[in-house]
Structures are given as C-alpha cells and as structure tokens.
Amino acid sequence: MQNRSVVKRVALITDRRNSQLGDVLRGDLRDVLGGRVEIVSYFFETLKPNESIEADVVLVTTQSKALEIQNHVTEARRILVTQRTIRESDAYRISAIPSGAEVLVVNNLPETTMEMVALLQQIECDHLHFVPYEEGMDCSNIHIAITPGEGKLVPPSITTIIDIGHRCIDISTFIEIINRLRIVDHSIDQRLLRYSQHNVNLDTGVNRQYKELFKRNIELDAVINLAHEGILVLDNKGKIALHNRALTEMLNLGDNIVGRGIEIFEPEIREILTQDQSHEWLVEFKERSIVVNRQDVEYSGERSGSYFNFQETTYIRQLEQNLSRKLRERGLTTRYSFSDMLYQSSEMADCVELALRIAGSDFTVLIMGESGTGKELLAQSIHNASARSKQPFVAVNCAAVPENLLESELFGYEAGSFTGALRAGKPGLIEQANNGTVFLDEIGDMPAMLQSKLLRVLQERQIMRVGSSKLTSVNIRVIAATNRNLQKRILAGEFREDLYYRLNALSLVVPPLRERTDDIFLLLDHFLAEQNQSHLKFTPEARALLQRYSWPGNVRELANVANHITLMAADPVTIQALPSYLVGRAETFEKEAAVLRSRCGLARAREVLNVLYDYCRQGRKAGRNSLKDALSDLEQPPTEAEVRGVLHVLGELGLARSSRGRQGTELTPQGTQFIKWLRNRSNTQPI
C-alpha cells in the first residue's frame, strides 16, 4: 500500500517594488523546506479586491501588512508575520564598530526601520547608539549607517555604510511554519540546523535549545532507522506519532504517514493495532511471517500511547544464527543432542528417557558414571533440549586445570589481582555462561577450597571475582558429572556433604558399556562407518570376545578399538585383528576362571564376588559375617567354610585383599575387572 504525500502550500506576500526581498525570502524557504511545500508568491500591489489566497500558511513581512491581507484569506489564523534576522558575518561587522558610536539605521519604511533598530538591540549590539533615520533629519554628526539593502536611501553625508542586505527568515518563523503544517521530516530538521548556524537568532537562548532539540531529533531518527525491526508508536487517538524506515519497507507504506490513522494498514495488521493489551502476535502478511509485540507508552504515570515492534521471523532466525556463530567462536557451544545418541539397550533407553525429562526443568543435575560412558554428551544434550539451548554452554574439567588456576578460571579476577593478570581483568567461565549452562566435569576432583565458593554459587547464584569485594549475580544452570564415588569421598572428608546434596537435586546414572552389551556392535559399526569401514565383518570368535570383554574404558575404549581394527584392515575381523591387550586380558581372565572352577566352583566364587563388588561400589569392606548374611538368601547359601575357601583362592589370584582383624575384605582393581568380565561372559555362554 503506497500513500502519496500531500504537498502543503505557503504563500509569500511582499511589495512589488522590493522584489529582491521576495527573492531572498523565497530562497530561505526553499533552502529549509525543500520540496515538502509549494511556495507561491504574491505582491500587495497586484492583489484584486475579491482575490482569495489559497494557502496553508500566508507569510507577510510586517504586522501592518497582516491587517491588510485579512480580507484575502479565508482564515486569519493562517497569517504569519515573518520574523527576520541577519547573518552572523554581518553581526561581526557591526560588533566591530567602536563602542559608544552613533549609528544611523536606514530602511524603506518607518515601521521596518524601527524593526531593524529593535533587532540590532536584541542581538546584543548594545555598545552602540542606534538612530532611526527619517527623511530630512540632520545627520551631520553621524558618520556610520547600517541598512538592509536600502543603500540608496542613506544620506550622502554618511562616510561609512554597512549594507547587511535583506534580512533572512528567523528560525522561530520556520519552527512556527513546521508546526502549523504538521510536517515530520528529519531531513528538514537537518537543513534547519545548518541554516541556523549561519544566522543570528532573535533569542540566542532559544537558539541553543532549538539546536539541541534538532540534534536529538536527528540522533533519534538515526538510531531508530538503524534498527532492523519495524517501530511504530500510536498516540491515544490512534494516530501515528512515530515510525521508522524498516516499518514502511516491511509493510509497504508511504514515507509521510505521521499523523495518519490506522486505516492505512492492511486488515490483518489493523486488527492487531486496535488491541489494548500488551501481547505478542504472529501474523502472516503477504507471504511473510511477522512477530508483533505491543507495549503501553506511559508519561508521568499516564498512558500516552502504544508501542509496537515488528520483527520478521527470518531476521529472528538470523539473530539466532549470529548468536550461535559468536558462541562457537568463543567455544561456548555444544556439538551433541539427543538425536546423536546411539543405543538399543533397555538400560540406555531408560537413561535417555530420564535425561529428556530432566532437560525440561531448570534444576541442578548430577550425572554419575564411569569414565568414557558419555557423561558430557548427555550434559550437552540436556542443555540443547532445555529452554537455555540458545545460550552459552561452558564446560570446565575440574581435574584438568591446576588448583592455583581453577579459581580464577571459574570465577574470574579483577585487574592487578596477581602477577600476570590481564590489565583489564577477566570474567570467569561461570560469568561467561550467564543465562546458559555450566558443565562441571570431574566435580569429585574439585579442590576443597573451591567447593565452598561453588556452594555459594549454587545457593545464591552470585559470584565474586578474585581480588574483588563485589558480588555479581548470574543466571545459570549447573550440570555436574563425576566418575568418583562421592559418598565415599564424603566419608573420607574429601568432598563437602552440603555441596553433594546441592548438586544432586536431580541425579542421572549412565550405565557402563558392559551393562549395555546390546549397544556394543551398534556403536562399533558407527565408529567403523566414520572411517569408511562399515563393510567389515567379524568372526564368531571375535564377536564373542568383544561381547565378553568388560570394557573398563567404556565407549571411549570401544572407539579406540575401532581405530585399531581400521588400521589392521582385516576382513573378516578375527581375534588376531583385535588389540593384543584385549586378547591377553581375556586369556588371563579365562585362566583365573578355570582356577576358581576347579578349586571352589566358579558359580560359588561369582556369588561372593558379586557381594564384594556391591560393597566396593559403596566404598565399604565386607567381613565374613556380613558376607554370610548377604548370601543367606540364596537357595543354597554357602557355609562359613565355603566362604573362607573362596576368599582364600581370590586372595591367591590377586582378585581380593583381606585385612587383618575385623576390617574385612575388598576387591582389588584386578578383581573388579574380573567380575565385570565374568558378568559379560555369562551373557554369551553359561558358566
């Protein structure tokens, strides 16, 4: 929809015998008002008695002329007496006249002569004594005359004539014209500002105010027109009070729409503009999707209008892409989401289902699992499925950063806090994650001193930089992860119990690979496909070995095995193409299983190992009585002698370690790996 601008008309009426004045005033009007008004010239002498002047503003040069012209104008309020001033360069010439000198002021009429005297006094040339010239008066004692283009009227006795030319239109008259015509055009503001810089204004104080006003209007115009979104302000009468260029381009409107009503908008937009509640709408407009937001405009507690913001969804998506790019450049983005997770086991399906539910909340999360199970992948997926997905994701490995640097990395520091600090200081990783997520990996290895500071972050959502006494509020979600037994570390005094419960608002346990054997070959095929080796097949022996292996390094170790298989390039993949440590460890476990089978029975040994493993995960040792009690629920519980015999063989093989006295028995690292291997083995063949 295109609106044609309505051109306003200004009539300029001057004396025919003083045509130069008319030319000067027309030039001033053109310089400032440009093509926004039509300037029509009339002469007093040629006006017919019944002639009507059709114009929005009628300009005359004197008050007496305003009275004469009333019969030619339909409304007297349209008549405006032009206030005129002089150029700054002429003012400098006048100010150079010696103080106290008598100066003759010469003009064509007594009325205009007195106006000129008043003007000279008003522009602070009060160091001179001005004498209005009347024809025939004695001027023999006066040597200087000032005249606005009427040099021919100056007495011959005057030796110095300062002809300042015809006076120009004062800025106050232009302001009055603009207000009467209701012109809103910032290009006119700019031209008027330039115009005023070369002229002396009748009120220098007002001049300064006008200049400041115009400068601010120009700045406002520049700022709102830099915005990509459309801006619209309606007054309480539903008239357009303000808009920017983006709005007119977006909605295909004309430029001169200030003061017009909402009828110029299309129906789907007009319906929104009639709403009186602050809200957000999505409107389809000419194959564009536009988000419109409305807010009240208030002044002194009273509603003065409505503000509307128009954003195209394409621009919103562009903003999101720019944010994502900047976050990537700073390393504050994620790489993984739930769609990247590969699994078919029920154990992992339950874990992912719980993680998805956790993502919908904003609570702190503690992810527990062995090294290499994919805790960070889950943390990134939770972040990407949360309401903070467009905000930073900052990962911190609490075990990888030296203790003396971890505090400044996490919390930042002020300028000059320590030797080598940046001169301007530095925000910490938690501060950089504001509005997003902080992932604290290996939280179980965080130094005790920093645990108390982290506790404050979780409690108050506030941080304090190193070397500062100022608290800074942060809006973050914390996801922590650990492969350590935090309860065991709490008992050992190595981890704060109150921090543990703050972190464990929601807990997520990632099952190890040995407990999700259905996923082993699904993941292995994925890793091989990444290296264009998806065609490889496995012999039954190789598959059985990979299924029985305990995978202490979990998925990370499986990825390394895939690299080894790719390097060997054997098809089909045999046991010989697998890493030798896999085969060697499996052979060792087979031998240990054979010893247990022959000396105490592998099934009975496994029952004891299961109890020891459960105690090990709890950070405890098992005594003989507690072992006997734990095994008493079996269909055929072992005798005390059988338990003692199993513990003896486990000790000889280095799978368990018994302490003297009543301290009990615990699994060795080798025993932990053996029971894991044994559990996997039982899934593929009977014991």
C-alpha positions, -999 to 999 in steps of 0.1 A, spaced: 0 0 0 16 33 -11 4 67 1 11 98 -19 24 127 2 1 157 4 21 189 -5 14 219 17 12 254 3 29 285 17 20 320 3 47 347 5 34 383 1 58 412 -5 59 446 -21 64 446 -59 88 475 -57 110 454 -33 113 423 -55 148 415 -41 133 409 -7 108 384 -21 137 366 -39 157 364 -6 128 351 14 118 325 -12 154 313 -13 153 308 25 121 289 23 134 266 -4 167 260 15 149 247 45 116 233 34 128 219 1 102 200 -19 79 195 11 60 227 5 48 247 -26 59 283 -24 35 308 -41 45 345 -44 20 374 -44 25 412 -45 4 435 -24 0 459 -53 -14 433 -77 -40 417 -54 -75 422 -66 -101 432 -41 -120 399 -40 -90 377 -47 -87 348 -23 -52 334 -13 -55 296 -10 -26 285 12 -20 267 45 3 295 57 4 331 45 36 349 52 38 387 54 67 409 64 51 433 89 22 435 113 5 462 93 6 441 62 -10 412 82 -40 435 88 -43 445 52 -43 409 39 -70 395 62 -98 401 35 -79 379 11 -75 349 35 -104 326 45 -90 321 80 -70 349 97 -51 323 118 -33 312 87 -15 346 85 20 346 100 42 377 104 78 367 93 104 373 120 136 382 103 173 383 114 207 390 100 237 368 90 263 361 116 290 375 93 271 409 93 268 408 130 306 405 133 309 437 112 285 456 134 302 444 166 335 458 153 321 494 154 337 513 183 317 513 215 295 544 221 294 554 184 261 568 170 249 547 141 222 556 117 197 528 108 182 533 74 152 512 59 124 518 34 96 524 59 94 538 94 79 505 106 107 484 91 133 509 103 121 505 139 121 467 135 157 469 124 166 490 154 148 465 177 166 437 160 201 453 165 193 459 201 180 423 206 212 407 192 232 424 219 248 452 199 240 475 229 275 490 228 262 513 201 237 542 200 212 535 171 194 564 155 163 556 133 166 575 101 137 598 90 138 617 57 151 652 61 167 648 95 201 663 104 228 636 102 259 658 101 273 644 134 268 607 123 294 590 101 282 553 101 250 539 88 235 504 88 209 494 61 193 461 50 197 466 12 185 502 11 218 519 5 202 544 -20 182 559 9 214 566 30 222 604 33 253 614 12 270 628 43 275 593 57 310 582 51 307 545 62 278 524 51 274 488 64 249 472 40 238 439 55 215 431 27 179 419 31 172 402 64 167 365 63 139 345 79 145 337 116 145 301 129 115 309 151 93 315 120 105 282 105 95 264 137 61 280 135 56 270 98 66 234 105 43 232 135 13 247 116 18 224 86 24 194 109 55 184 89 76 155 103 107 152 82 141 148 98 158 160 66 141 194 72 154 193 108 189 188 94 186 216 69 172 240 95 201 232 119 226 240 91 206 272 83 206 284 119 244 280 122 249 309 97 223 333 111 218 353 143 187 341 161 165 366 177 167 347 210 201 332 214 189 311 244 161 296 223 186 292 195 207 269 217 176 250 228 164 246 192 198 233 181 199 208 210 163 197 201 172 192 164 204 174 172 185 150 194 157 145 168 184 137 142 201 113 166 168 96 174 160 94 137 193 78 130 190 53 159 155 41 151 163 38 114 193 17 122 170 -9 137 161 -39 115 127 -44 132 98 -21 125 89 5 151 55 21 154 41 45 181 4 54 181 -10 82 203 -41 78 224 -62 88 194 -48 60 173 -28 84 151 8 76 141 32 95 163 65 79 153 77 52 129 110 41 113 120 32 78 121 -5 84 83 -4 92 74 14 60 95 -11 40 82 -41 58 45 -31 54 49 -13 21 38 21 34 45 56 22 70 79 39 47 107 51 24 87 74 29 106 107 -5 120 119 -25 94 99 -48 68 114 -45 30 114 -68 28 83 -37 29 61 -27 -5 73 -39 -39 59 -67 -55 78 -46 -82 95 -22 -55 108 -51 -31 117 -67 -58 138 -36 -60 160 -32 -22 163 -67 -20 178 -57 -42 207 -52 -25 241 -34 -53 259 4 -59 260 8 -91 240 27 -108 212 12 -120 179 24 -139 149 8 -126 118 11 -138 82 14 -108 59 20 -111 21 39 -144 24 59 -131 54 57 -142 90 59 -112 113 61 -112 151 43 -81 166 49 -71 202 28 -44 219 36 -23 250 20 7 266 38 41 264 35 60 297 43 95 307 41 107 343 22 76 352 -4 81 325 -8 61 293 2 83 263 1 58 235 11 23 223 44 10 211 45 -18 185 76 -38 175 75 -57 142 101 -85 136 103 -108 106 109 -144 116 137 -146 90 155 -118 109 149 -135 142 165 -167 128 194 -146 115 199 -132 150 199 -167 165 224 -178 138 247 -149 146 245 -157 183 253 -193 177 283 -183 155 297 -159 182 293 -186 208 311 -211 186 339 -186 181 343 -184 218 340 -221 223 307 -218 243 285 -241 222 275 -277 221 281 -304 195 257 -331 206 220 -335 212 198 -365 220 195 -373 183 232 -380 182 230 -408 209 231 -444 196 216 -471 217 192 -500 215 196 -515 250 168 -510 275 193 -497 301 204 -468 279 168 -462 268 157 -457 304 187 -433 310 179 -412 279 142 -411 288 150 -397 323 175 -372 308 148 -359 284 125 -353 314 154 -336 333 160 -313 303 125 -298 307 134 -285 342 159 -259 353 172 -278 384 209 -287 390 218 -321 377 245 -346 389 255 -371 362 273 -402 376 290 -428 356 324 -444 348 349 -427 326 341 -429 289 304 -436 293 293 -403 276 285 -380 305 294 -348 286 274 -360 256 244 -363 279 251 -329 295 252 -312 261 220 -330 251 202 -318 282 213 -283 275 202 -284 239 168 -297 248 163 -271 275 150 -235 274 186 -223 276 196 -240 243 204 -207 225 226 -195 254 262 -204 262 273 -239 273 306 -237 292 324 -269 301 350 -270 328 371 -300 337 378 -296 374 405 -323 373 424 -309 342 430 -273 355 457 -268 381 443 -259 415 460 -225 416 444 -215 383 410 -231 387 396 -204 409 405 -176 385 392 -196 356 359 -203 372 352 -170 390 374 -145 370 396 -118 385 399 -81 388 427 -60 373 460 -64 391 448 -93 413 481 -113 408 512 -113 387 504 -120 351 468 -109 354 453 -90 324 453 -53 329 415 -50 324 407 -81 345 389 -111 331 354 -126 335 353 -162 347 338 -192 329 307 -191 352 302 -154 344 306 -161 307 279 -188 310 253 -162 322 218 -172 311 232 -206 299 246 -238 314 279 -246 332 291 -281 329 314 -291 358 331 -323 347 350 -344 372 334 -325 401 346 -351 425 382 -338 420 374 -302 428 397 -288 455 381 -284 489 387 -246 490 367 -241 458 339 -264 469 328 -237 494 328 -210 467 308 -232 444 283 -239 471 276 -201 473 271 -200 435 245 -228 438 228 -213 468 228 -176 459 236 -176 421 263 -150 429 300 -150 422 329 -129 434 359 -124 412 394 -129 426 406 -97 441 371 -81 443 347 -74 471 317 -71 447 292 -98 442 279 -104 407 245 -121 401 245 -149 375 216 -168 359 230 -202 352 220 -239 353 247 -262 367 252 -297 354 280 -317 372 295 -350 364 318 -374 381 332 -409 378 341 -409 415 321 -423 444 312 -390 461 297 -407 492 330 -425 498 348 -391 493 324 -375 518 332 -402 544 369 -396 537 364 -358 543 374 -350 507 340 -337 495 315 -314 512 283 -332 521 262 -300 517 277 -295 482 268 -330 473 231 -325 481 231 -292 463 245 -309 432 223 -339 435 190 -321 430 184 -344 401 206 -374 395 213 -394 364 234 -426 363 249 -436 330 252 -474 326 287 -487 317 291 -504 284 294 -539 299 258 -534 313 245 -525 278 261 -552 257 233 -548 231 249 -515 222 285 -527 216 282 -536 180 258 -508 172 284 -483 184 313 -502 169 296 -502 135 291 -464 138 328 -458 146 339 -480 117 314 -462 93 330 -429 103 363 -443 88 345 -458 57 350 -494 71 313 -503 77 317 -533 53 339 -552 78 325 -584 92 335 -602 124 342 -639 130 321 -656 157 352 -658 180 359 -621 177 323 -612 183 322 -634 214 354 -619 228 341 -583 223 308 -593 239 326 -609 269 351 -581 274 345 -559 305 352 -525 287 367 -506 316 372 -476 293 336 -479 281 326 -462 248 359 -443 246 378 -475 247 354 -490 221 362 -461 198 400 -468 202 394 -505 194 376 -494 162 407 -473 152 428 -504 158 406 -526 136 407 -500 108 444 -500 109 446 -538 107 422 -537 77 413 -574 82 381 -587 66 366 -606 83 379 -593 117 395 -621 136 407 -623 172 442 -616 158 430 -582 144 418 -571 178 442 -553 202 465 -577 219 457 -564 254 421 -574 248 431 -610 239 457 -612 267 433 -599 293 406 -623 282 431 -652 283 441 -642 318 405 -640 330 399 -674 314 427 -689 334 415 -673 366 380 -686 359 394 -721 354 413 -720 387 381 -709 406 361 -736 388 385 -763 399 392 -752 434 359 -737 448 334 -737 420 330 -707 396 293 -703 405 300 -700 442 330 -677 436 308 -655 415 282 -652 443 310 -640 467 324 -616 441 290 -600 435 287 -592 472 322 -578 473 316 -557 442 284 -542 457 304 -533 489 332 -519 467 308 -495 449 295 -483 483 331 -477 495 329 -504 522 347 -537 531 329 -569 537 336 -591 568 329 -628 569 297 -625 588 284 -598 566 293 -619 536 275 -649 551 244 -628 559 243 -613 523 245 -648 509 219 -663 532 190 -656 509 203 -679 482 186 -712 476 218 -730 486 236 -705 509 274 -713 514 287 -724 547 313 -703 565 340 -728 554 330 -724 518 331 -686 521 365 -688 537 378 -711 510 366 -688 482 382 -657 498 415 -677 501 415 -685 464 406 -650 454 435 -637 476 459 -661 459 448 -649 424 451 -612 435 414 -606 429 406 -598 466 425 -584 495 417 -592 531 429 -570 560 439 -584 594 415 -582 623 379 -573 616 385 -548 588 371 -571 562 378 -579 526 377 -558 494 381 -563 457 414 -553 441 412 -534 407 420 -567 390 391 -583 409 368 -555 398 378 -561 362 374 -598 366 338 -597 379 329 -573 351 343 -597 326 326 -626 342 292 -608 341 297 -601 304 308 -637 298 277 -651 314 256 -633 288 272 -652 259 278 -686 274 269 -705 306 294 -706 335 
